Amino acid sequence: MYSESDLEAAVAAGAVSPDAAAALRNYVATRAATTPVDEEHFRLITGFNDIFVSIAAAILLFAVAWIGDAVGPKIAGEGPSPFAGLLVAATAWGLGEFFTRKRRMALPSILLLLAFTGGVLMTAFVTIVLAVGESAFENNEQAIALAAAAAAAIAAGATWLHWRRFRVPITVAVGAAAVVGIAIALIASAVGDTPALENTLLASGLVLGLGVFLFAMRWDASDPRRETRRSDVAFWLHLLAAPMIVHPIFALLGLTDGNATIGEAVIVLGVYVLLGLTALAIDRRALLVSALAYVLFALISLFRQFGAVELNIALAAFVIGSGLLLLSAFWHSVRRGVVTPLPPALQARLPVLDRSAPVAAAA
C-alpha cells in the first residue's frame, strides 16, 4: 500500500514522473468511483507491522519512564521525577531515527512524536517546580500557570527541532497545540482564580481555535490538489482546530450544563449547519465529527420536548446517522453546489473540485 507521501517522495527522487503519479491517482480514484481530492487521505497504518511496532515502542517507553521515575529528585518526595520525561523523550527521539527516518512508519512515528513532546513537557515542568521551590506553588494558581506556560514554550521549541529532523505531518499540529497551551496558561495567570476565568478561557480558546483553523487553511491553500505532505499537515491542524472551535461555542451557549431548551437546541442545529457548509467548502470532515456529541444532545432534547421520551435517543441517532451517511454518499455533488457560487479568488484557496482542471495560484 502506498500513500500520498510515498508518491510525493518517489516523484522528488525521480523514480516516478509527475504525470505518472497523477495518472496513478486518477486511476485509483476512478476504480473507487470518486475524485482523489475528496478522499481526504492521510497516512496512519500501512500494515499490521505498524501496530506491532507501536505496541512494542509503547511498552519500552513505559519501562524507561518507570526507571527514570525511580531516580533523581521528585516533587513532594513522591511526585514525578524529571528523569522520567527525559528518558522518554530521549528514547522516542532515538527510536525515531530508525522507525521514522529510515522505515517511514506512520503510526509509530505519531506515537514517538507524542511521547517526545510529552516527555519534554513533563521534564520542563517538573524541573521548573523543583528549581523554583515547591513551596512557591502551594495554593498559587498563577505561579502554576506561569510554570506551565514556560514548560509549553520549551516543548514547542523541542517540537520544532523534531519537525526539522523528521518531518512527521502531525508535528506541526502538536507544536500549534503547545503554542495554544502557552497562550491559555498566560491568560489564566493574568485573569487569576475569578468567576470570569471560565468564560475568559472559553472565549480565548475559541479565538485561538480560529487562529489554528486559519493556519490550517494556509497549509491547505498551498496544496489545493492534496498531493503532498502539506495536505497531511493541514489535516492534523484541522483536527486540532475543530474541537477548539466547537466546544467553546456550545459551552458559551450553555449546552454543557446538562439542559437544553428548544431555542438552544435550534441554535445548535443552526450552528451545525453552518459548520457543515464550512466543512464542505474546505473539504474537511473534522468540523462535523467534533460537533456530533452536541448535535446528538440537542436532537435528544428536541425529541424529549415533543414527547418522544422513550425513543428520543434512538430517533436522534437515526436522524444524525442517516444524514451523515447521505452526505458522505453525495459529498462531491453537494460540495460542488457549495463551492461553485463562491468568488473565484476564494475558490482558488480551496481544494479543487476537479483534479484535471488547472489550479489558480494562491495570492
C-alpha contacts under 8 A as a table, 3 or more apart, distances in Angstrom:
res1	aa1	res2	aa2	distance
1	M	46	T	6.28
2	Y	6	D	5.94
2	Y	7	L	7.13
2	Y	46	T	7.79
3	S	6	D	5.12
3	S	7	L	6.45
3	S	42	F	7.67
3	S	43	R	6.29
4	E	7	L	5.08
4	E	8	E	6.07
4	E	41	H	7.48
4	E	42	F	7.71
4	E	43	R	7.84
4	E	227	E	6.04
4	E	228	T	6.42
4	E	229	R	7.44
5	S	8	E	4.96
5	S	9	A	6.13
5	S	43	R	7.86
5	S	227	E	7.82
5	S	228	T	6.14
5	S	229	R	5.69
6	D	9	A	5.09
6	D	10	A	6.10
7	L	10	A	5.00
7	L	11	V	6.17
7	L	16	V	7.88
7	L	21	A	6.63
8	E	11	V	5.22
8	E	12	A	6.20
8	E	227	E	7.03
8	E	228	T	5.82
8	E	229	R	7.58
9	A	12	A	5.01
9	A	13	A	6.09
10	A	13	A	5.10
10	A	14	G	6.19
10	A	15	A	5.17
10	A	16	V	5.62
11	V	14	G	5.10
11	V	15	A	5.98
11	V	16	V	4.92
11	V	17	S	5.71
11	V	18	P	5.99
11	V	21	A	7.38
12	A	15	A	7.75
13	A	16	V	7.75
14	G	17	S	6.48
16	V	20	A	6.34
16	V	21	A	6.51
17	S	20	A	5.16
17	S	21	A	6.28
18	P	21	A	5.10
18	P	22	A	6.17
19	D	22	A	5.09
19	D	23	A	6.09
20	A	23	A	5.00
20	A	24	L	6.18
21	A	24	L	5.12
21	A	25	R	6.31
22	A	25	R	5.13
22	A	26	N	6.21
23	A	26	N	5.15
23	A	27	Y	6.07
24	L	27	Y	5.08
24	L	28	V	6.22
25	R	28	V	5.29
25	R	29	A	6.13
25	R	36	P	6.61
26	N	29	A	4.97
26	N	30	T	6.05
26	N	35	T	7.57
26	N	36	P	6.73
27	Y	30	T	5.08
27	Y	31	R	6.39
28	V	31	R	5.22
28	V	32	A	6.33
28	V	36	P	7.98
29	A	32	A	5.02
29	A	33	A	6.07
29	A	34	T	5.39
29	A	35	T	5.41
29	A	36	P	5.33
30	T	33	A	4.95
30	T	34	T	6.26
30	T	35	T	7.27
31	R	34	T	7.90
34	T	38	D	7.27
34	T	39	E	7.62
34	T	332	H	7.93
35	T	38	D	5.54
35	T	39	E	6.92
35	T	332	H	7.87
35	T	354	D	7.36
35	T	355	R	7.64
36	P	39	E	5.47
36	P	40	E	7.86
36	P	355	R	7.47
37	V	40	E	6.48
37	V	225	R	6.02
37	V	226	R	6.01
37	V	351	P	7.04
37	V	352	V	6.95
37	V	353	L	7.26
37	V	354	D	7.74
37	V	355	R	6.95
38	D	283	D	6.77
38	D	332	H	6.83
38	D	353	L	7.98
40	E	226	R	7.84
40	E	283	D	7.62
40	E	284	R	7.27
41	H	232	D	7.61
42	F	232	D	5.63
42	F	235	F	7.49
43	R	46	T	7.53
43	R	106	A	6.25
43	R	232	D	7.78
44	L	106	A	5.20
44	L	107	L	5.27
45	I	48	F	7.53
45	I	50	D	6.02
45	I	51	I	7.60
45	I	105	M	7.86
45	I	106	A	6.12
45	I	107	L	5.81
46	T	49	N	7.94
46	T	50	D	6.73
46	T	105	M	7.69
46	T	106	A	7.49
47	G	50	D	5.75
47	G	51	I	7.53
48	F	51	I	5.19
48	F	52	F	6.23
49	N	52	F	4.78
49	N	53	V	5.97
50	D	53	V	5.33
50	D	54	S	6.05
50	D	105	M	6.39
50	D	106	A	7.17
50	D	107	L	5.83
50	D	108	P	6.24
51	I	54	S	5.02
51	I	55	I	6.13
51	I	107	L	7.17
51	I	108	P	7.64
52	F	55	I	5.33
52	F	56	A	6.32
53	V	56	A	5.07
53	V	57	A	5.96
53	V	108	P	6.42
54	S	57	A	5.04
54	S	58	A	6.03
54	S	107	L	6.75
54	S	108	P	4.85
54	S	111	L	6.95
55	I	58	A	5.11
55	I	59	I	6.29
56	A	59	I	5.20
56	A	60	L	6.28
57	A	60	L	5.07
57	A	61	L	6.05
57	A	108	P	7.53
57	A	112	L	7.87
58	A	61	L	5.11
58	A	62	F	6.07
58	A	111	L	7.90
59	I	62	F	5.12
59	I	63	A	6.24
60	L	63	A	5.04
60	L	64	V	6.29
61	L	64	V	5.25
61	L	65	A	6.08
61	L	88	V	5.72
61	L	91	T	7.09
61	L	92	A	7.48
61	L	115	A	7.90
62	F	65	A	5.15
62	F	66	W	6.25
62	F	88	V	7.98
63	A	66	W	5.17
63	A	67	I	6.26
64	V	67	I	4.96
64	V	68	G	5.96
64	V	84	A	7.03
64	V	87	L	6.12
64	V	88	V	6.22
64	V	91	T	7.93
65	A	68	G	5.08
65	A	69	D	6.04
65	A	83	F	7.84
65	A	84	A	4.41
65	A	85	G	6.50
65	A	87	L	6.44
65	A	88	V	5.79
66	W	69	D	5.09
66	W	70	A	6.45
66	W	84	A	6.63
67	I	70	A	5.26
67	I	71	V	7.11
67	I	84	A	7.00
68	G	71	V	5.61
68	G	72	G	7.75
68	G	81	S	6.99
68	G	82	P	7.75
68	G	83	F	4.74
68	G	84	A	3.94
68	G	85	G	7.50
68	G	86	L	7.75
68	G	87	L	6.26
69	D	72	G	7.40
69	D	80	P	6.17
69	D	81	S	4.98
69	D	82	P	7.49
69	D	83	F	6.22
69	D	84	A	4.70
70	A	81	S	7.59
71	V	81	S	7.16
71	V	83	F	7.06
72	G	81	S	6.19
72	G	82	P	7.46
72	G	83	F	6.66
73	P	77	G	7.21
73	P	81	S	5.83
73	P	82	P	7.59
74	K	77	G	4.93
74	K	78	E	6.00
74	K	79	G	5.24
74	K	80	P	5.43
74	K	81	S	4.61
74	K	82	P	7.47
74	K	130	L	7.83
75	I	78	E	6.24
75	I	79	G	4.50
75	I	80	P	6.10
75	I	81	S	6.99
75	I	126	V	7.25
75	I	129	V	7.65
75	I	130	L	6.71
75	I	134	E	7.16
76	A	79	G	5.82
76	A	134	E	7.42
80	P	84	A	7.29
80	P	126	V	7.27
81	S	84	A	5.64
81	S	85	G	7.65
81	S	123	T	7.77
81	S	126	V	6.92
82	P	85	G	5.71
82	P	86	L	6.27
82	P	122	M	6.94
82	P	123	T	4.49
82	P	124	A	7.44
82	P	126	V	5.58
82	P	127	T	5.98
83	F	86	L	4.80
83	F	87	L	5.91
83	F	123	T	6.88
84	A	87	L	5.49
84	A	88	V	6.33
84	A	119	G	7.55
84	A	123	T	7.41
85	G	88	V	5.05
85	G	89	A	6.08
85	G	118	G	7.33
85	G	119	G	3.89
85	G	120	V	6.10
85	G	121	L	7.66
85	G	122	M	5.51
85	G	123	T	4.94
86	L	89	A	5.20
86	L	90	A	6.13
86	L	119	G	5.88
86	L	120	V	6.38
86	L	123	T	5.77
87	L	90	A	5.11
87	L	91	T	5.94
87	L	119	G	7.66
88	V	91	T	5.18
88	V	92	A	6.00
88	V	115	A	6.60
88	V	116	F	6.55
88	V	119	G	5.52
89	A	92	A	5.14
89	A	93	W	6.19
89	A	115	A	6.33
89	A	116	F	4.08
89	A	117	T	6.95
89	A	118	G	7.55
89	A	119	G	4.78
89	A	120	V	6.00
90	A	93	W	5.22
90	A	94	G	6.21
90	A	116	F	7.24
91	T	94	G	5.08
91	T	95	L	6.11
92	A	95	L	5.21
92	A	96	G	6.03
92	A	112	L	5.01
92	A	113	L	7.04
92	A	115	A	6.27
92	A	116	F	5.41
93	W	96	G	4.97
93	W	97	E	6.54
93	W	112	L	7.21
93	W	113	L	7.85
93	W	116	F	6.53
94	G	97	E	5.35
94	G	98	F	7.41
95	L	98	F	5.61
95	L	99	F	6.09
95	L	100	T	7.71
95	L	112	L	7.47
96	G	99	F	5.16
96	G	100	T	4.72
96	G	101	R	6.51
96	G	109	S	6.58
96	G	112	L	6.56
96	G	166	F	7.71
97	E	100	T	5.92
97	E	101	R	5.29
97	E	102	K	6.90
98	F	101	R	5.65
98	F	102	K	5.06
98	F	103	R	6.26
99	F	102	K	5.86
99	F	103	R	4.74
99	F	104	R	5.97
99	F	105	M	5.89
99	F	108	P	7.07
99	F	109	S	6.86
100	T	103	R	5.68
100	T	104	R	4.48
100	T	105	M	5.76
100	T	106	A	7.52
100	T	108	P	7.57
100	T	109	S	5.39
100	T	166	F	6.73
100	T	168	V	7.95
101	R	104	R	5.68
101	R	166	F	6.15
104	R	109	S	7.55
105	M	108	P	5.90
105	M	109	S	6.00
106	A	109	S	5.14
106	A	110	I	6.35
107	L	110	I	5.18
107	L	111	L	6.31
108	P	111	L	5.02
108	P	112	L	5.98
109	S	112	L	5.13
109	S	113	L	6.07
109	S	168	V	6.97
110	I	113	L	5.17
110	I	114	L	6.26
110	I	168	V	7.34
110	I	170	I	6.91
111	L	114	L	5.26
111	L	115	A	6.14
112	L	115	A	5.00
112	L	116	F	6.00
113	L	116	F	5.05
113	L	117	T	6.19
113	L	162	H	7.78
113	L	168	V	7.99
113	L	171	T	7.06
114	L	117	T	5.29
114	L	118	G	5.87
114	L	174	V	7.78
115	A	118	G	5.09
115	A	119	G	5.80
116	F	119	G	5.11
116	F	120	V	6.21
117	T	120	V	5.17
117	T	121	L	6.10
117	T	155	A	5.87
117	T	156	A	7.96
117	T	158	A	7.03
117	T	159	T	6.20
117	T	174	V	7.99
118	G	121	L	5.04
118	G	122	M	6.09
118	G	155	A	7.72
119	G	122	M	5.21
119	G	123	T	6.04
120	V	123	T	5.10
120	V	124	A	6.02
120	V	154	I	7.47
120	V	155	A	5.62
120	V	158	A	7.30
121	L	124	A	5.27
121	L	125	F	6.17
121	L	151	A	5.54
121	L	152	A	6.13
121	L	154	I	7.06
121	L	155	A	5.12
122	M	125	F	5.26
122	M	126	V	6.08
122	M	151	A	7.64
123	T	126	V	5.41
123	T	127	T	5.95
124	A	127	T	5.19
124	A	128	I	6.11
124	A	150	A	7.90
124	A	151	A	4.99
124	A	154	I	6.93
124	A	155	A	7.79
125	F	128	I	5.20
125	F	129	V	6.29
125	F	147	A	6.34
125	F	148	A	6.28
125	F	150	A	7.64
125	F	151	A	5.03
126	V	129	V	5.15
126	V	130	L	6.17
127	T	130	L	5.14
127	T	131	A	5.92
128	I	131	A	5.06
128	I	132	V	6.03
128	I	147	A	6.61
128	I	151	A	7.83
129	V	132	V	5.42
129	V	133	G	5.78
129	V	134	E	5.83
129	V	137	F	7.64
129	V	147	A	7.31
130	L	133	G	5.15
130	L	134	E	6.15
132	V	136	A	7.01
133	G	136	A	5.71
133	G	137	F	7.60
134	E	137	F	5.63
134	E	138	E	6.93
135	S	138	E	5.37
136	A	140	N	7.23
136	A	143	A	7.39
137	F	140	N	5.03
137	F	141	E	7.26
137	F	143	A	5.84
137	F	144	I	6.02
140	N	143	A	5.50
140	N	144	I	6.50
141	E	144	I	5.07
141	E	145	A	6.13
141	E	189	S	7.19
141	E	192	G	7.20
141	E	193	D	7.25
142	Q	145	A	5.05
142	Q	146	L	6.23
142	Q	188	A	7.16
142	Q	189	S	4.38
142	Q	190	A	7.41
142	Q	192	G	6.21
143	A	146	L	5.12
143	A	147	A	6.20
143	A	189	S	7.28
144	I	147	A	5.10
144	I	148	A	6.11
145	A	148	A	4.98
145	A	149	A	6.14
145	A	185	A	4.93
145	A	186	L	6.55
145	A	188	A	6.52
145	A	189	S	5.39
146	L	149	A	5.00
146	L	150	A	6.24
146	L	185	A	6.44
146	L	186	L	6.29
146	L	189	S	6.36
147	A	150	A	5.12
147	A	151	A	6.14
148	A	151	A	5.06
148	A	152	A	6.04
148	A	182	I	7.35
148	A	185	A	6.36
149	A	152	A	5.05
149	A	153	A	6.17
149	A	181	G	6.72
149	A	182	I	4.38
149	A	183	A	7.35
149	A	185	A	5.24
149	A	186	L	6.26
150	A	153	A	5.08
150	A	154	I	6.40
150	A	182	I	7.24
151	A	154	I	5.15
151	A	155	A	6.19
152	A	155	A	4.91
152	A	156	A	6.02
152	A	178	A	5.38
152	A	179	V	6.98
152	A	181	G	6.23
152	A	182	I	5.59
153	A	156	A	5.02
153	A	157	G	6.33
153	A	178	A	6.90
153	A	179	V	6.88
153	A	182	I	6.30
154	I	157	G	5.17
154	I	158	A	6.26
155	A	158	A	5.03
155	A	159	T	6.05
155	A	175	G	7.85
155	A	178	A	6.66
156	A	159	T	5.02
156	A	160	W	6.28
156	A	175	G	5.17
156	A	176	A	7.75
156	A	178	A	5.31
156	A	179	V	6.45
157	G	160	W	5.12
157	G	161	L	6.50
158	A	161	L	5.12
158	A	162	H	6.29
159	T	162	H	4.90
159	T	163	W	6.21
159	T	171	T	6.71
159	T	172	V	7.99
159	T	174	V	7.36
159	T	175	G	5.69
160	W	163	W	5.03
160	W	164	R	6.31
160	W	171	T	7.84
160	W	172	V	7.85
160	W	175	G	6.80
161	L	164	R	5.07
161	L	165	R	6.32
162	H	165	R	5.14
162	H	166	F	5.88
162	H	167	R	7.31
162	H	171	T	7.53
163	W	166	F	5.38
163	W	167	R	4.63
163	W	168	V	6.46
163	W	171	T	5.98
163	W	172	V	7.29
164	R	167	R	6.13
167	R	171	T	7.22
168	V	171	T	5.53
169	P	172	V	6.50
169	P	173	A	7.95
169	P	229	R	6.76
169	P	230	R	7.58
169	P	232	D	5.72
169	P	233	V	4.57
169	P	236	W	7.43
170	I	173	A	5.37
170	I	174	V	6.38
170	I	232	D	7.61
170	I	233	V	5.96
170	I	236	W	5.61
170	I	237	L	7.75
171	T	174	V	5.05
171	T	175	G	6.10
171	T	233	V	7.88
172	V	175	G	5.04
172	V	176	A	6.09
172	V	233	V	6.58
172	V	237	L	7.33
173	A	176	A	4.92
173	A	177	A	6.11
173	A	233	V	7.26
173	A	236	W	5.77
173	A	237	L	4.87
173	A	240	L	6.67
174	V	177	A	4.96
174	V	178	A	6.31
175	G	178	A	5.03
175	G	179	V	6.35
176	A	179	V	5.03
176	A	180	V	6.17
176	A	212	V	7.24
176	A	237	L	7.93
177	A	180	V	4.96
177	A	181	G	6.10
177	A	240	L	7.51
178	A	181	G	4.90
178	A	182	I	6.33
179	V	182	I	5.05
179	V	183	A	6.44
180	V	183	A	5.14
180	V	184	I	6.13
180	V	208	L	6.70
181	G	184	I	5.15
181	G	185	A	5.98
182	I	185	A	5.26
182	I	186	L	6.17
183	A	186	L	5.20
183	A	187	I	6.13
184	I	187	I	5.12
184	I	188	A	6.07
184	I	201	L	6.87
184	I	204	S	7.24
184	I	205	G	7.39
185	A	188	A	5.08
185	A	189	S	6.12
186	L	189	S	5.03
186	L	190	A	6.17
187	I	190	A	5.06
187	I	191	V	6.10
187	I	201	L	7.43
188	A	191	V	5.27
188	A	192	G	5.80
188	A	193	D	7.88
188	A	197	L	6.96
188	A	201	L	7.17
189	S	192	G	5.33
191	V	194	T	6.97
191	V	196	A	7.88
191	V	197	L	6.29
192	G	197	L	6.92
193	D	197	L	6.38
194	T	197	L	5.41
195	P	198	E	7.03
196	A	199	N	5.68
196	A	200	T	6.00
197	L	200	T	5.08
197	L	201	L	6.07
198	E	201	L	5.23
198	E	202	L	6.19
199	N	202	L	4.96
199	N	203	A	6.06
199	N	252	L	7.24
200	T	203	A	5.20
200	T	204	S	6.00
201	L	204	S	4.95
201	L	205	G	5.89
202	L	205	G	5.03
202	L	206	L	6.24
202	L	248	P	5.05
202	L	251	A	7.67
202	L	252	L	7.30
203	A	206	L	5.09
203	A	207	V	6.35
203	A	248	P	6.63
204	S	207	V	5.15
204	S	208	L	6.08
205	G	208	L	5.05
205	G	209	G	5.86
205	G	244	M	5.99
205	G	245	I	7.32
205	G	248	P	6.77
206	L	209	G	4.96
206	L	210	L	6.23
206	L	244	M	5.91
206	L	245	I	4.99
206	L	246	V	7.88
206	L	248	P	5.72
206	L	249	I	7.22
207	V	210	L	5.16
207	V	211	G	6.31
207	V	245	I	7.82
208	L	211	G	4.87
208	L	212	V	6.26
208	L	244	M	7.54
209	G	212	V	5.06
209	G	213	F	6.12
209	G	240	L	7.92
209	G	241	A	4.88
209	G	242	A	7.25
209	G	243	P	7.94
209	G	244	M	4.75
209	G	245	I	5.12
210	L	213	F	4.88
210	L	214	L	6.21
210	L	241	A	6.90
210	L	244	M	7.93
210	L	245	I	6.47
211	G	214	L	5.17
211	G	215	F	6.19
212	V	215	F	4.91
212	V	216	A	6.10
212	V	237	L	6.68
212	V	238	H	7.55
212	V	240	L	7.61
212	V	241	A	5.48
213	F	216	A	4.99
213	F	217	M	6.21
213	F	237	L	7.00
213	F	238	H	6.02
213	F	241	A	5.33
213	F	242	A	7.66
214	L	217	M	4.93
214	L	218	R	6.29
215	F	218	R	5.10
215	F	219	W	6.70
215	F	237	L	7.68
216	A	219	W	5.22
216	A	220	D	6.22
216	A	233	V	7.74
216	A	234	A	4.77
216	A	235	F	7.54
216	A	237	L	5.29
216	A	238	H	5.94
217	M	220	D	4.78
217	M	221	A	5.90
217	M	234	A	6.95
218	R	221	A	5.15
218	R	222	S	6.47
219	W	222	S	5.27
219	W	223	D	6.90
219	W	230	R	5.86
219	W	231	S	6.75
219	W	233	V	7.09
219	W	234	A	5.41
220	D	223	D	5.38
220	D	224	P	6.12
220	D	226	R	7.75
220	D	230	R	6.94
220	D	231	S	5.78
220	D	234	A	5.65
220	D	349	R	7.70
220	D	350	L	7.24
220	D	351	P	7.19
221	A	224	P	5.49
221	A	348	A	7.83
221	A	349	R	4.76
221	A	350	L	6.09
221	A	351	P	7.23
221	A	362	A	6.83
222	S	230	R	7.28
222	S	349	R	7.99
222	S	362	A	7.35
223	D	226	R	5.31
223	D	227	E	6.84
223	D	228	T	6.78
223	D	230	R	6.39
223	D	231	S	6.19
223	D	351	P	7.60
224	P	348	A	7.98
224	P	349	R	7.00
224	P	350	L	6.10
224	P	351	P	4.18
224	P	352	V	5.66
224	P	359	V	7.51
225	R	351	P	6.02
225	R	352	V	5.92
225	R	355	R	6.37
226	R	230	R	7.72
226	R	231	S	5.27
226	R	351	P	7.26
227	E	231	S	7.05
228	T	231	S	5.91
228	T	232	D	7.49
229	R	232	D	5.16
229	R	233	V	6.43
230	R	233	V	5.00
230	R	234	A	6.24
231	S	234	A	5.03
231	S	235	F	6.22
232	D	235	F	5.02
232	D	236	W	6.60
233	V	236	W	5.52
233	V	237	L	6.38
234	A	237	L	5.01
234	A	238	H	6.09
235	F	238	H	5.21
235	F	239	L	6.23
235	F	284	R	7.61
236	W	239	L	4.89
236	W	240	L	6.27
237	L	240	L	5.05
237	L	241	A	6.09
238	H	241	A	4.94
238	H	242	A	5.90
238	H	284	R	7.52
238	H	286	A	6.55
238	H	287	L	7.84
239	L	242	A	5.54
239	L	243	P	7.49
239	L	286	A	5.60
239	L	287	L	7.80
240	L	243	P	6.52
240	L	244	M	6.87
241	A	244	M	5.13
241	A	245	I	6.17
242	A	245	I	5.32
242	A	246	V	6.02
242	A	286	A	6.12
242	A	287	L	5.02
242	A	290	S	6.02
243	P	246	V	4.95
243	P	247	H	5.56
243	P	287	L	7.59
243	P	290	S	5.49
243	P	291	A	7.55
244	M	247	H	5.96
244	M	248	P	6.74
245	I	248	P	6.06
245	I	249	I	6.54
246	V	249	I	5.38
246	V	250	F	6.43
246	V	287	L	7.60
246	V	290	S	6.75
246	V	291	A	6.04
247	H	250	F	5.43
247	H	251	A	5.87
247	H	291	A	7.72
248	P	251	A	4.92
248	P	252	L	5.81
249	I	252	L	5.36
249	I	253	L	6.29
250	F	253	L	4.91
250	F	254	G	6.41
250	F	255	L	5.55
250	F	256	T	7.02
250	F	268	V	7.25
250	F	294	Y	7.34
251	A	254	G	5.09
251	A	255	L	5.63
251	A	256	T	5.38
251	A	257	D	7.99
252	L	255	L	7.60
253	L	264	E	7.27
254	G	257	D	5.89
254	G	260	A	7.67
255	L	258	G	6.64
255	L	259	N	6.50
255	L	260	A	5.86
255	L	264	E	7.36
255	L	294	Y	7.56
256	T	259	N	7.44
259	N	301	S	7.89
260	A	263	G	7.95
260	A	264	E	5.77
260	A	265	A	6.14
260	A	298	A	6.82
260	A	301	S	6.28
261	T	264	E	5.17
261	T	265	A	6.14
261	T	301	S	7.31
261	T	302	L	7.90
262	I	265	A	5.07
262	I	266	V	6.16
262	I	301	S	7.39
262	I	302	L	6.06
262	I	305	Q	7.30
263	G	266	V	5.18
263	G	267	I	6.27
264	E	267	I	5.03
264	E	268	V	6.19
264	E	298	A	7.81
265	A	268	V	5.03
265	A	269	L	6.29
265	A	298	A	4.67
265	A	299	L	6.93
265	A	301	S	7.06
265	A	302	L	6.62
266	V	269	L	5.12
266	V	270	G	6.19
266	V	298	A	7.70
267	I	270	G	4.99
267	I	271	V	6.13
268	V	271	V	5.08
268	V	272	Y	6.13
268	V	294	Y	7.53
268	V	295	V	6.59
268	V	298	A	6.70
269	L	272	Y	4.96
269	L	273	V	6.23
269	L	295	V	6.45
269	L	298	A	7.36
270	G	273	V	5.11
270	G	274	L	6.36
271	V	274	L	5.04
271	V	275	L	6.16
272	Y	275	L	4.91
272	Y	276	G	5.99
272	Y	288	L	7.45
272	Y	291	A	7.09
272	Y	295	V	7.20
273	V	276	G	4.89
273	V	277	L	6.28
274	L	277	L	5.18
274	L	278	T	6.30
275	L	278	T	5.01
275	L	279	A	6.03
275	L	287	L	6.34
275	L	288	L	6.71
276	G	279	A	4.96
276	G	280	L	6.13
276	G	287	L	7.28
276	G	288	L	6.09
277	L	280	L	5.10
277	L	281	A	6.19
277	L	338	V	7.12
278	T	281	A	5.08
278	T	282	I	6.26
279	A	282	I	5.37
279	A	283	D	5.49
279	A	284	R	5.05
279	A	285	R	5.71
279	A	286	A	7.55
279	A	287	L	6.14
279	A	288	L	6.97
280	L	283	D	4.83
280	L	284	R	6.72
280	L	285	R	7.64
280	L	331	W	7.67
280	L	334	V	7.65
280	L	335	R	5.19
280	L	338	V	7.02
280	L	339	V	7.95
281	A	335	R	6.33
281	A	338	V	6.31
281	A	339	V	5.66
281	A	350	L	7.12
282	I	350	L	5.77
282	I	351	P	6.50
283	D	335	R	7.66
283	D	351	P	6.86
284	R	287	L	7.07
285	R	288	L	5.45
285	R	289	V	6.49
286	A	289	V	5.13
286	A	290	S	6.05
287	L	290	S	5.30
287	L	291	A	6.48
288	L	291	A	5.53
288	L	292	L	6.39
289	V	292	L	5.29
290	S	293	A	7.38
291	A	294	Y	5.51
291	A	295	V	6.30
292	L	295	V	5.16
292	L	296	L	6.08
293	A	296	L	5.22
293	A	297	F	6.23
294	Y	297	F	5.07
294	Y	298	A	6.15
295	V	298	A	4.96
295	V	299	L	6.12
296	L	299	L	5.16
296	L	300	I	6.07
296	L	316	A	5.96
296	L	317	A	6.76
296	L	320	I	7.22
297	F	300	I	5.08
297	F	301	S	6.22
298	A	301	S	5.11
298	A	302	L	6.23
299	L	302	L	4.95
299	L	303	F	6.18
299	L	312	N	7.84
299	L	316	A	5.30
300	I	303	F	5.29
300	I	304	R	6.10
300	I	312	N	5.17
300	I	313	I	5.57
300	I	315	L	7.73
300	I	316	A	5.55
301	S	304	R	5.04
301	S	305	Q	6.13
301	S	312	N	7.71
302	L	305	Q	5.12
302	L	306	F	6.39
303	F	306	F	5.12
303	F	307	G	6.40
303	F	308	A	5.23
303	F	309	V	6.95
303	F	312	N	5.21
303	F	315	L	7.66
303	F	316	A	7.55
304	R	307	G	5.21
304	R	308	A	5.19
304	R	309	V	4.86
304	R	312	N	5.88
305	Q	308	A	7.49
308	A	311	L	5.62
308	A	312	N	5.36
309	V	312	N	5.30
310	E	313	I	7.78
311	L	314	A	5.18
311	L	315	L	5.86
312	N	315	L	5.20
312	N	316	A	6.03
313	I	316	A	5.18
313	I	317	A	6.13
314	A	317	A	5.19
314	A	318	F	6.02
315	L	318	F	4.98
315	L	319	V	6.15
316	A	319	V	5.26
316	A	320	I	6.24
317	A	320	I	5.39
317	A	321	G	5.70
318	F	321	G	5.24
318	F	322	S	5.88
319	V	322	S	5.36
319	V	323	G	6.03
320	I	323	G	5.06
320	I	324	L	6.10
321	G	324	L	5.32
321	G	325	L	6.20
322	S	325	L	5.21
322	S	326	L	6.15
323	G	326	L	5.22
323	G	327	L	6.12
324	L	327	L	4.94
324	L	328	S	6.06
325	L	328	S	5.02
325	L	329	A	6.16
326	L	329	A	5.08
326	L	330	F	6.27
327	L	330	F	5.29
327	L	331	W	5.26
327	L	334	V	7.62
328	S	331	W	4.90
330	F	333	S	5.45
330	F	334	V	6.09
331	W	334	V	5.28
331	W	335	R	5.87
332	H	335	R	5.06
332	H	336	R	6.09
332	H	353	L	7.87
333	S	336	R	5.17
333	S	337	G	6.48
334	V	337	G	5.14
334	V	338	V	6.42
335	R	338	V	5.00
335	R	339	V	6.02
336	R	339	V	5.23
336	R	340	T	5.72
336	R	353	L	6.79
337	G	340	T	5.69
337	G	341	P	7.25
338	V	341	P	6.55
338	V	342	L	7.50
339	V	342	L	5.46
339	V	347	Q	6.80
340	T	347	Q	7.81
342	L	346	L	6.57
342	L	347	Q	6.33
343	P	346	L	5.39
343	P	347	Q	6.27
344	P	347	Q	4.91
344	P	348	A	6.12
345	A	348	A	5.31
345	A	349	R	7.05
346	L	349	R	5.41
346	L	350	L	6.80
347	Q	350	L	5.15
347	Q	351	P	7.86
347	Q	352	V	7.83
348	A	351	P	7.83
348	A	352	V	7.74
348	A	359	V	6.91
348	A	360	A	5.48
348	A	361	A	6.92
348	A	362	A	6.21
349	R	362	A	6.00
352	V	355	R	6.36
352	V	357	A	7.94
352	V	359	V	7.17
354	D	357	A	5.45
355	R	358	P	7.69
